[in-house]
Amino acid sequence: MFKTVDRLMQFIKHAGMSARQFDLSIGASNGYTLRMLKNNASIGSDVIENIVATYPNLNLVWLITGEGEMLKSEANSLNFNQLPKEKQSEIEQIIERKIRERQERELRSLLKDVTDEINAMEGKN
């Protein structure tokens, strides 16, 4: 029986990404998806929320149950321009916040990597 993580790997392959690229795209830790696959573990609801937010064309029902198609059809997709202006504004604010949060995480990680490299170089001298 296939689990959510197995279907997620199908989607990653379909999207032409590596598991690492996918993990980074949803803000998960590096290796998260492969760890879940290796341990035959369940994917956390917070991660599923990030997946759905990042890949709105992914059919959530398919991801969780395996029923239906992997991708939403155009007829079932939400048209952003048809939403009320206040909803559009709310969505844009959420997207901007998520982008800032992701950028901040990436910058902290980069700063840590650079600091580690500097410390390693100083340890060699």
Disulfide bonds with the S-S distance in Angstrom:
none
